[in-house]
Amino acid sequence: MLNGKNTKKVNFYTPIMKYLLIFSFALLFTTALDAQDTAAVEGPWNYKGMASLNFSQVSLTNWAQGGESSYAVNALSAFDLNYTKNNNSWTGSLDVGYGIQKTSEKMATKTDDHLEMMSKYGRKASGFWYFNGMLNFRTQFTRGYKGTTDGRLVISDFLSPGYIIFSLGMEYKKDESFFAALSPVSSKITVVVNDSLSAAGSFGLSPGEKTRLEIGASVRIGLSKDLMENVSLTSTLDLFSNYLDKPQNIDISWKALVNMKINRFLSVNISTHMIYDDDIAYVDNEGISQGPRVQFKEMLGVGLSYKF
């Protein structure tokens, strides 16, 4: 078992909590819209971003054809702030997402949960090449569970894992639509603060440890482009190789988001995320680790959206 003991089935998603979550998402969304209207970005500064709130619901009463009532809420937002002046360049970004779904009398489950922040500084070397330093942080907001025959098993949590990646190298950046950062000197710190996950040695840590340091090389490639009118693509590929432990097993994280605007506030979003990490084991429904596997997530949402 990944955990020493199973988690009791406790339903934290009461009807009140459900509406509080929906209200919170709506408040965050309207706050983002208001901030866009009042923000002033001048001179060497510029920014771009998007925020979306998607909701789906099915209600069935005495439905002869069968089926289950359900609802799902998903919120996404991504913001970039850029500074360029003379030979200096800085970029800060924030990417967050959270979603839940509830089917009939079953407990609500997560469909999305991520938090990523990045800060990057560049000093122009020649042409479109910059000396580059980057700090990246990734984690999730709430616990993740795996259903087993004995109940629910905690398989992840806030800062369990958390990743802090620092890298130094060179970056090619012709404009804001594309960059490629090559970093022969990189460090990756994996954090696991959840006691049960730490004791189990999850995410490549030795049992009982809270952190793990890896030294290696990294590559980060980003693309942000309008494919056609009202259709945009944002994609980021991250690669990391640990010099000291199986350098041939490269960690991969590839994210893509296609945003298709219907009008000013309605849009369709398609997002994908593929991960391979040799230190992340797949856990089956019996709570048994089956070793590393390719992870893939795809989400399609129709709802409120604003791009700026």
N, C-alpha and C positions, 0 to 999 in steps of 0.2 A: 504494500500500500504506500502511496506517496505521503499520506499523513498518518500520524500515529493513531488517530481516532477519527471517527466519522462525525460529520456535523449534523445536528438535529435539524429537522425540517421546520424552520420558523419563517413564516410569511411576513417579511418586512414591508411588502407592497400592499398596504391597506388601501381602501378607496381614497382616504384622505391623502396618503402619500402619492397616489397616482395623480391626483389633481394638482398637488403641490409641484410635482415634477413637470407637468405640462405647463403650469403657470410660470415656473422658473425658466423653462426654455423660451417661452414667449417673452418674458421680461428681458432676458439676455438678448434676444433677437431685436426687440424694439429699441433697446439701449444702443446696440450696435448701429442701427439706422440713424438714431439721433446723433451719435458721435460722428457719423459720416457727414451729416449736414453741418456740424459746427466746427469740425476740425479745420485747422489752417496749416497747410504744409507748403512751405515756400522755399525758394532758393535751391540749395543743393539737395534738399529732402524731397522724397516722393514716396508714395505708398500705394498699395493695392490690396484687395481682399475680397472675401465673399462670406456670407452667412446664410444658412438655410435651415428650415424647420419643416420636416416631413411627418405627416400623420396619416395612418390608415386604420380603418375600423370596419368590422363585420359584425352584425347583430342578427342572430337567428332565433326565432321563437316557434316551436312546434313545426320545424321545417322538415317535411316528409322526405326530402332527398338526403337528409343527413348533413353533417358538418358541425363545426364548432364556432362559437362567437369568439372574436379576437380583436385586439387593438395593438398598434405599434406606433411609437414615437421615436424619431431620430433627429438629432441636431448636429450640424457640422459648421465649423468656421475655420477660416485660414486667413492670416494677415501677414503682410510683408512690409517692413519699413526700411528704406534704403537711403544712404547718404553717400554722395560722391562730390569731391572737391579736390582740385589739383591732382595730386598723385595718391590720394587717400580714398578708400572705399569701405563702407560698413553696411552690413545687412543684418537685421533682426527679424525673426519670424516666429509665429505661434500657430500651431495646428492642433485643434481640439475636436473631439467628437464623442457623443454619447447617445445610445439608443436602447430602448427596452421594448419587449413584446410580451403580451399576455394572451393566453389561449384558454378559453372556458374557465374551469376551476383550477387549472394548473398554476404553479407559481410563476411570477414574472421572471423573465430571463433577459440578459443583455444581448444586444445584437451588435453593439459597437461600444468601445471604451478606449480612448487614447488621448494622450497629452504629450506634445512634443514642442520643445523650444530650441531655437538655434541663434547663436550670435557669431558673426564672421567678420573679421577685419582683413583688409588687403592693402598693400602698398605697391604701387605700380612699379614694375621692373622694366619692361620694354613692350611696346606695342599693346597687345591685349592681355599680356601676362602680368600677374600680381604675385608678390610674396603673400602668403596666406596663413592666417591662424583662425581656427574654428573650434567652438565649444557647442556640443549638442547634448540635450537631455531628453530622455523618453521614459514614460511610465504610463500607468492607468489610474483611474479615479477610485474604483470600487473593487471588491472581491470578485474573482471568477470561480465558477463551480463546474464540477463534472458530475453528472448523475451516475450513481452506482446502484447495485442491487440493495445496498444497505443504507442508502440515503444520498446526501450530497457531500462531495469532497472538495475542499478548498484547493485550487490549483494555481491561483495567482492572487495578488492583492496590490494595494497602493505601495509603490516602491518595492514590489516583490513580483516581478523584477523591476528595477530601475536601471537605466543605462546612462552613464556619463562618458562622453567621448571627446577627447581633446586631440587636435591634429595640427601639424605644421607642414607646410609644403608650398606648392605653386598652384595658382588657379588661372584658367583661361576664361575670360569674360569679355565678350565683344559688346554685349548690351544686356538688358534686363531679361531677355527671353531665353538665354542659355548660359550655363556655366559648367565647368569641369574642374574639380579640385583634386589634385594628386598629392597625397601626403605620405611620404616614406617614414615619417615619425609620427606615430599615433598611440594613444593610450585609451583603453576601454575599461571602465570600472563597472562591474555588475553588482547591484545592491539588492539584498533580500532581507527586509526588516521583519517579515512575518516569522514568528518563532517556529511554527510547525514546518513551514517550507524550508527554513534554514536548517532545522534539525534533520530534514530528509535529504539535504544536499541537492536541492533543486537548482536548475539553471546553471549547472556547471560548477557550483560551489562545493567545497568539502563540507560534510555534515557538521553543523554547528557554527559555521562561518557566516558572517553577514555581508562581506564584500569579497570581490575577486578582481585582481588587476591583471590586465593583459597588455602587452606591448607589441605593436605590429605596424602594419601599413593600411591605409584606407583610401578609398576613392569615392567621391560624391559627385554625381552628375544630375543637373536639374534642367528642366525644360518648362517654359510657360509660353503658350502660343495660342493665338486665335486661329482655329482651323477654318472658320468661315464666319459670316455675320451671326452673332449671338451664340456661337459655339466655341468654347475655349477648352484647352487641354493643359493640365498641370501634372508633371510627373517628376519623381525623384528616385534615383537609384543609389543605394549605399552599399559599399563592399568593404569588408574588413578581414584581414588575415593576421593571425597571431604568430609572431616570429618563433615563439618558444614552444608552442604546443600545436602540432598538426597544422602547419601553415597552409597545407593544400586544401583544408576544409574551410572554405571562405564563407563568412557570414554574409547573407544577402537580405536586403530589405528594399522592395520595389513598390512604390505607391504611384497610383495614377488616378486623376479625377477629371471627368468630362462634365462640363456644365453647359446646359442648353437652355437659354432663356426663351420663355414663351412671351412674356411681357416684362414690365418693370419689376414685378414682384413674384411672378410665377415662373418656375423652372423645373427642369428634369436633371437630376444628378446621377451619374454612374461612377462609382468609386471601386477600385480594386487595390488589394494589398497582398503581396506575396512575400513570405519570409522563409528563409532557411538558416537555422542556427544549430550547429552541431552540439551545443550545450542545452538545447531545449528539447525535452523528450515528450512524445505524444503519450497521453494517459488514456487508457481504454475505459470502458464502462464498469470494469471491475476494480478500477483504481490502480492498475498495474502499468508501469512504464514500458513502452514499446520502442524506445529509442527515438532519435531525431527523425523528423519527416518534413517534407515541404508543406508549409501552411499557406492557405489561400482563402481570401475573403472577398466577396463581391456584394455590393449594395446598390440597389436602384431605388431612387426616391423621387416623388413628385410632390411639390409643395411650395411654401413661401421661400423666396430666395432674393438676395440682394448682392450685387457685385459692384465694386467701385475700384 
